[in-house]
Structure formats: structure tokens, C-alpha cells
Amino acid sequence: MTKQEFSFRLKNASFTALDFAERYVSNKLKPNFRYNVIFTFPNHDNNVKFDIYPEDEGIIKLNLTNIEVIDLLYRKNKVPIWIDINVLKSSRKTTTFDLLCAGRYSDEDDELYYNEDHAGPFGIKSPTFPIGYKEGEKFKLEKTNIFKELYSKIKQLCFKNSF
């Protein structure tokens, strides 16, 4: 996959996730996008067909532009084999997405998840439903994610060089 193709897929996934989220949330979602990238812990099965970056394990990068996301995730012509995307929050100017990323990278389209319509590696997920959510009722996204902020502060205190 080329860098331009990855950029196109990120943009397409962002608009698709925004459209999907609008079914559930009452917020007005803006097409000016920001991203939080969350690296998962890769399966270290000594599989040589995937590139693995152990230094990324558990790292979270906040409030990135699409260019920053592409520069971060597109490595040696390879991308994470899956990236779950969902709307996290909305402000007057931006919509912020979480990108939960696999720790394994590939340059083979047939190894990417969610690739039925050449959309891989992006899998569209719903916004996080609030406790007590009732089907068919729209809810308001929180302005900030308290748990993510707390996690970020703990990581900064414990691992000052992790960000």
C-alpha cells in the first residue's frame, strides 16, 4: 500500500465513522478531524511476516492531525493489520477519533482486517455507549474522556519519557 492510499483510507474511514456515529449521538460532529492513536500489545509469536515495534507497546499519542497519524503509522511501506476507529468526542471546531492499532505491520492487502471493500485496515466502531443507553435514543458525547485523561496522567508520572 502506498502512503497516498493509506491517507485516502484514513480519510474515508474517518468520514464513515463520523456518519455512523451520527446515528447515535446528538452532538454536531465537525469534519475537521483529530486523532488519538493507541498502540496495543502485539502478539510476539516470532512470525517473520509481520513487522513488530515493541517500543510502541502501550503508548498513546493524543490530538494528532491526519498527517501526523500517517507519519506515525506508515512504516517501511507497511501499516498496522487492523485499526479500530471510533468517534470519541466533539468540540465546536473538531471531531476527535480514537485509533486503536494492532502491533503487527504488513504491506499485504490480504493480511489486513476489514478489507472487504479495500477499506482495510480500518474497522468502523460505534462511539462508546453511556451506561443506561437505550436503543434508538441519541446521547451526548462527553467533552473529555476522564478515564483516558487519568491514564495519561498516571503514565506521565510513572514513565516520563513514554510520550
C-alpha positions, -999 to +999 in steps of 0.1 A: +000+000+000+013+034-008+013+063+016-012+081-005-035+050-005-032+048+033-041+085+036-071+080+014-083+051+035-078+071+068-099+099+054-126+076+041-127+057+074-130+090+093-160+101+073-176+067+075-171+066+113-185+101+116-216+092+096-220+060+117-216+080+150-243+105+139-269+077+142-262+075+179-250+109+192-268+143+194-236+163+191-230+182+159-199+164+145-174+186+125-154+173+095-122+188+110-106+157+124-081+150+152-069+116+163-057+097+194-035+068+184-035+039+209-009+011+204-019-023+216+005-050+227+014-072+197+014-110+197+051-119+198+047-152+180+080-149+162+061-146+129+085-131+105+059-120+080+049-090+103+070-061+115+066-055+152+077-024+171+080-033+208+088+003+217+053+013+208+036-011+233+010+007+254+019+042+240-009+067+234-004+097+212-031+124+216-046+151+194-028+143+161-036+156+127-041+132+098-006+139+085+008+131+119-011+098+120+001+088+086+037+097+095+034+077+127+017+046+114+030+042+078+064+025+083+086+009+056+055+008+033+036-012+059+006-004+081-010-020+112-030-050+102-061-036+119-070-001+132-103+003+150-117+038+146-145+054+166-157+089+174-145+099+209-155+135+213-167+166+196-160+203+201-172+234+183-143+230+158-132+194+157-143+158+160-117+135+177-114+098+169-096+070+188-075+048+166-068+015+184-039-001+164-026-036+161+011-040+169+018-060+138+025-043+104+021-057+069+023-045+033+000-072+021-036-062+015-049-097+020-034-097+056-053-065+066-085-069+086-117-052+074-105-053+038-137-065+020-141-032+001-104-022+002-111-003+034-085-022+055-070-019+079-098+004+093-127-011+112-155+013+120-167+010+156-195+029+174-189+056+199-188+043+235-223+039+247-231+055+281-243+034+310-281+030+307-281+036+269-315+028+254-317+017+217-330+044+194-322+073+218-293+096+209-268+106+236-244+134+240-207+127+238-187+138+268-164+168+262-135+149+277-127+113+284-120+112+322-105+077+321-082+085+293-070+117+310-064+098+342-045+070+324-024+097+306-015+114+338-005+082+355+017+072+326+033+107+326+041+103+363+054+068+360+070+068+326+080+104+319+098+095+286+069+074+272+053+102+253 
